[in-house]
């Protein structure tokens, strides 16, 4: 689920992951 990704992002807050998630969201 996307919620898991968001949770991991907020916890680690990685720039690379953020960009990846953003790209996936846009797609």
PDBQT receptor file of N, H, CA, C and O in Angstrom, charges set to zero:
ATOM      1  N   UNK A   1       0.843  -1.217   0.000  1.00  0.00    +0.000 N 
ATOM      2  CA  UNK A   1       0.000   0.000   0.000  1.00  0.00    +0.000 C 
ATOM      3  C   UNK A   1       0.870   1.256   0.000  1.00  0.00    +0.000 C 
ATOM      4  O   UNK A   1       2.006   1.232   0.474  1.00  0.00    +0.000 OA
ATOM      5  N   UNK A   2       0.339   2.329  -0.524  1.00  0.00    +0.000 N 
ATOM      6  H   UNK A   2      -0.583   2.348  -0.908  1.00  0.00    +0.000 HD
ATOM      7  CA  UNK A   2       1.103   3.582  -0.577  1.00  0.00    +0.000 C 
ATOM      8  C   UNK A   2       1.352   4.114   0.829  1.00  0.00    +0.000 C 
ATOM      9  O   UNK A   2       2.370   4.758   1.084  1.00  0.00    +0.000 OA
ATOM     10  N   UNK A   3       0.417   3.843   1.745  1.00  0.00    +0.000 N 
ATOM     11  H   UNK A   3      -0.410   3.320   1.538  1.00  0.00    +0.000 HD
ATOM     12  CA  UNK A   3       0.556   4.340   3.127  1.00  0.00    +0.000 C 
ATOM     13  C   UNK A   3       1.890   3.866   3.710  1.00  0.00    +0.000 C 
ATOM     14  O   UNK A   3       2.572   4.618   4.406  1.00  0.00    +0.000 OA
ATOM     15  N   UNK A   4       2.252   2.628   3.422  1.00  0.00    +0.000 N 
ATOM     16  H   UNK A   4       1.699   2.017   2.856  1.00  0.00    +0.000 HD
ATOM     17  CA  UNK A   4       3.523   2.094   3.940  1.00  0.00    +0.000 C 
ATOM     18  C   UNK A   4       4.696   2.927   3.436  1.00  0.00    +0.000 C 
ATOM     19  O   UNK A   4       5.602   3.264   4.199  1.00  0.00    +0.000 OA
ATOM     20  N   UNK A   5       4.673   3.255   2.151  1.00  0.00    +0.000 N 
ATOM     21  H   UNK A   5       3.937   2.981   1.532  1.00  0.00    +0.000 HD
ATOM     22  CA  UNK A   5       5.759   4.052   1.574  1.00  0.00    +0.000 C 
ATOM     23  C   UNK A   5       5.826   5.410   2.241  1.00  0.00    +0.000 C 
ATOM     24  O   UNK A   5       6.903   5.884   2.603  1.00  0.00    +0.000 OA
ATOM     25  N   UNK A   6       4.662   6.037   2.403  1.00  0.00    +0.000 N 
ATOM     26  H   UNK A   6       3.787   5.652   2.109  1.00  0.00    +0.000 HD
ATOM     27  CA  UNK A   6       4.618   7.374   3.018  1.00  0.00    +0.000 C 
ATOM     28  C   UNK A   6       5.152   7.301   4.440  1.00  0.00    +0.000 C 
ATOM     29  O   UNK A   6       5.900   8.176   4.877  1.00  0.00    +0.000 OA
ATOM     30  N   UNK A   7       4.766   6.255   5.159  1.00  0.00    +0.000 N 
ATOM     31  H   UNK A   7       4.158   5.544   4.804  1.00  0.00    +0.000 HD
ATOM     32  CA  UNK A   7       5.220   6.111   6.547  1.00  0.00    +0.000 C 
ATOM     33  C   UNK A   7       6.736   5.976   6.582  1.00  0.00    +0.000 C 
ATOM     34  O   UNK A   7       7.404   6.642   7.373  1.00  0.00    +0.000 OA
ATOM     35  N   UNK A   8       7.270   5.131   5.742  1.00  0.00    +0.000 N 
ATOM     36  H   UNK A   8       6.728   4.590   5.099  1.00  0.00    +0.000 HD
ATOM     37  CA  UNK A   8       8.725   4.929   5.703  1.00  0.00    +0.000 C 
ATOM     38  C   UNK A   8       9.423   6.232   5.314  1.00  0.00    +0.000 C 
ATOM     39  O   UNK A   8      10.497   6.551   5.825  1.00  0.00    +0.000 OA
ATOM     40  N   UNK A   9       8.803   6.971   4.410  1.00  0.00    +0.000 N 
ATOM     41  H   UNK A   9       7.931   6.712   3.995  1.00  0.00    +0.000 HD
ATOM     42  CA  UNK A   9       9.408   8.230   3.964  1.00  0.00    +0.000 C 
ATOM     43  C   UNK A   9       9.469   9.219   5.109  1.00  0.00    +0.000 C 
ATOM     44  O   UNK A   9      10.515   9.816   5.365  1.00  0.00    +0.000 OA
ATOM     45  N   UNK A  10       8.361   9.392   5.795  1.00  0.00    +0.000 N 
ATOM     46  H   UNK A  10       7.511   8.907   5.587  1.00  0.00    +0.000 HD
ATOM     47  CA  UNK A  10       8.321  10.361   6.896  1.00  0.00    +0.000 C 
ATOM     48  C   UNK A  10       9.293   9.939   7.994  1.00  0.00    +0.000 C 
ATOM     49  O   UNK A  10       9.875  10.786   8.673  1.00  0.00    +0.000 OA
ATOM     50  N   UNK A  11       9.464   8.649   8.165  1.00  0.00    +0.000 N 
ATOM     51  H   UNK A  11       8.991   7.961   7.614  1.00  0.00    +0.000 HD
ATOM     52  CA  UNK A  11      10.357   8.162   9.242  1.00  0.00    +0.000 C 
ATOM     53  C   UNK A  11      11.819   8.368   8.840  1.00  0.00    +0.000 C 
ATOM     54  O   UNK A  11      12.611   8.895   9.621  1.00  0.00    +0.000 OA
ATOM     55  N   UNK A  12      12.166   7.960   7.651  1.00  0.00    +0.000 N 
ATOM     56  H   UNK A  12      11.523   7.532   7.016  1.00  0.00    +0.000 HD
ATOM     57  CA  UNK A  12      13.562   8.107   7.203  1.00  0.00    +0.000 C 
ATOM     58  C   UNK A  12      13.772   9.428   6.474  1.00  0.00    +0.000 C 
ATOM     59  O   UNK A  12      14.816  10.068   6.598  1.00  0.00    +0.000 OA
ATOM     60  N   UNK A  13      12.732   9.830   5.696  1.00  0.00    +0.000 N 
ATOM     61  H   UNK A  13      11.883   9.311   5.595  1.00  0.00    +0.000 HD
ATOM     62  CA  UNK A  13      12.816  11.083   4.939  1.00  0.00    +0.000 C 
ATOM     63  C   UNK A  13      14.065  11.083   4.061  1.00  0.00    +0.000 C 
ATOM     64  O   UNK A  13      14.960  11.913   4.218  1.00  0.00    +0.000 OA
ATOM     65  N   UNK A  14      14.100  10.121   3.127  1.00  0.00    +0.000 N 
ATOM     66  H   UNK A  14      13.373   9.446   3.000  1.00  0.00    +0.000 HD
ATOM     67  CA  UNK A  14      15.244  10.044   2.204  1.00  0.00    +0.000 C 
ATOM     68  C   UNK A  14      14.943  10.823   0.929  1.00  0.00    +0.000 C 
ATOM     69  O   UNK A  14      13.863  10.671   0.357  1.00  0.00    +0.000 OA
ATOM     70  N   UNK A  15      15.866  11.645   0.480  1.00  0.00    +0.000 N 
ATOM     71  H   UNK A  15      16.743  11.769   0.944  1.00  0.00    +0.000 HD
ATOM     72  CA  UNK A  15      15.655  12.439  -0.744  1.00  0.00    +0.000 C 
ATOM     73  C   UNK A  15      15.451  11.547  -1.963  1.00  0.00    +0.000 C 
ATOM     74  O   UNK A  15      14.580  11.806  -2.794  1.00  0.00    +0.000 OA
ATOM     75  N   UNK A  16      16.259  10.499  -2.062  1.00  0.00    +0.000 N 
ATOM     76  H   UNK A  16      16.967  10.289  -1.387  1.00  0.00    +0.000 HD
ATOM     77  CA  UNK A  16      16.143   9.590  -3.204  1.00  0.00    +0.000 C 
ATOM     78  C   UNK A  16      14.777   8.915  -3.214  1.00  0.00    +0.000 C 
ATOM     79  O   UNK A  16      14.112   8.854  -4.249  1.00  0.00    +0.000 OA
ATOM     80  N   UNK A  17      14.365   8.410  -2.056  1.00  0.00    +0.000 N 
ATOM     81  H   UNK A  17      14.905   8.460  -1.216  1.00  0.00    +0.000 HD
ATOM     82  CA  UNK A  17      13.060   7.741  -1.965  1.00  0.00    +0.000 C 
ATOM     83  C   UNK A  17      11.949   8.737  -2.280  1.00  0.00    +0.000 C 
ATOM     84  O   UNK A  17      10.983   8.418  -2.972  1.00  0.00    +0.000 OA
ATOM     85  N   UNK A  18      12.110   9.953  -1.755  1.00  0.00    +0.000 N 
ATOM     86  H   UNK A  18      12.895  10.212  -1.192  1.00  0.00    +0.000 HD
ATOM     87  CA  UNK A  18      11.086  10.981  -1.980  1.00  0.00    +0.000 C 
ATOM     88  C   UNK A  18      10.887  11.205  -3.479  1.00  0.00    +0.000 C 
ATOM     89  O   UNK A  18       9.759  11.264  -3.968  1.00  0.00    +0.000 OA
ATOM     90  N   UNK A  19      11.997  11.327  -4.192  1.00  0.00    +0.000 N 
ATOM     91  H   UNK A  19      12.914  11.280  -3.795  1.00  0.00    +0.000 HD
ATOM     92  CA  UNK A  19      11.920  11.549  -5.643  1.00  0.00    +0.000 C 
ATOM     93  C   UNK A  19      11.249  10.355  -6.313  1.00  0.00    +0.000 C 
ATOM     94  O   UNK A  19      10.423  10.522  -7.210  1.00  0.00    +0.000 OA
ATOM     95  N   UNK A  20      11.603   9.164  -5.879  1.00  0.00    +0.000 N 
ATOM     96  H   UNK A  20      12.274   9.028  -5.150  1.00  0.00    +0.000 HD
ATOM     97  CA  UNK A  20      11.020   7.954  -6.471  1.00  0.00    +0.000 C 
ATOM     98  C   UNK A  20       9.519   7.922  -6.222  1.00  0.00    +0.000 C 
ATOM     99  O   UNK A  20       8.736   7.681  -7.140  1.00  0.00    +0.000 OA
ATOM    100  N   UNK A  21       9.123   8.165  -4.984  1.00  0.00    +0.000 N 
ATOM    101  H   UNK A  21       9.759   8.361  -4.237  1.00  0.00    +0.000 HD
ATOM    102  CA  UNK A  21       7.700   8.152  -4.637  1.00  0.00    +0.000 C 
ATOM    103  C   UNK A  21       6.960   9.226  -5.435  1.00  0.00    +0.000 C 
ATOM    104  O   UNK A  21       5.854   8.998  -5.925  1.00  0.00    +0.000 OA
ATOM    105  N   UNK A  22       7.583  10.392  -5.558  1.00  0.00    +0.000 N 
ATOM    106  H   UNK A  22       8.481  10.577  -5.160  1.00  0.00    +0.000 HD
ATOM    107  CA  UNK A  22       6.948  11.493  -6.306  1.00  0.00    +0.000 C 
ATOM    108  C   UNK A  22       6.737  11.070  -7.762  1.00  0.00    +0.000 C 
ATOM    109  O   UNK A  22       5.670  11.291  -8.335  1.00  0.00    +0.000 OA
ATOM    110  N   UNK A  23       7.758  10.467  -8.345  1.00  0.00    +0.000 N 
ATOM    111  H   UNK A  23       8.624  10.287  -7.880  1.00  0.00    +0.000 HD
ATOM    112  CA  UNK A  23       7.652  10.017  -9.737  1.00  0.00    +0.000 C 
ATOM    113  C   UNK A  23       6.544   8.987  -9.887  1.00  0.00    +0.000 C 
ATOM    114  O   UNK A  23       5.753   9.053 -10.828  1.00  0.00    +0.000 OA
ATOM    115  N   UNK A  24       6.484   8.038  -8.963  1.00  0.00    +0.000 N 
ATOM    116  H   UNK A  24       7.126   7.984  -8.198  1.00  0.00    +0.000 HD
ATOM    117  CA  UNK A  24       5.452   6.995  -9.032  1.00  0.00    +0.000 C 
ATOM    118  C   UNK A  24       4.074   7.631  -8.882  1.00  0.00    +0.000 C 
ATOM    119  O   UNK A  24       3.121   7.238  -9.554  1.00  0.00    +0.000 OA
ATOM    120  N   UNK A  25       3.981   8.626  -7.986  1.00  0.00    +0.000 N 
ATOM    121  H   UNK A  25       4.756   8.945  -7.440  1.00  0.00    +0.000 HD
ATOM    122  CA  UNK A  25       2.686   9.280  -7.759  1.00  0.00    +0.000 C 
ATOM    123  C   UNK A  25       2.237  10.021  -9.008  1.00  0.00    +0.000 C 
ATOM    124  O   UNK A  25       1.064   9.980  -9.380  1.00  0.00    +0.000 OA
ATOM    125  N   UNK A  26       3.188  10.703  -9.657  1.00  0.00    +0.000 N 
ATOM    126  H   UNK A  26       4.141  10.736  -9.355  1.00  0.00    +0.000 HD
ATOM    127  CA  UNK A  26       2.848  11.450 -10.872  1.00  0.00    +0.000 C 
ATOM    128  C   UNK A  26       2.391  10.474 -11.952  1.00  0.00    +0.000 C 
ATOM    129  O   UNK A  26       1.452  10.752 -12.698  1.00  0.00    +0.000 OA
ATOM    130  N   UNK A  27       3.064   9.335 -12.027  1.00  0.00    +0.000 N 
ATOM    131  H   UNK A  27       3.827   9.110 -11.422  1.00  0.00    +0.000 HD
ATOM    132  CA  UNK A  27       2.691   8.343 -13.028  1.00  0.00    +0.000 C 
ATOM    133  C   UNK A  27       1.379   7.732 -12.604  1.00  0.00    +0.000 C 
ATOM    134  O   UNK A  27       0.853   6.859 -13.294  1.00  0.00    +0.000 OA
TER     135      UNK A  27
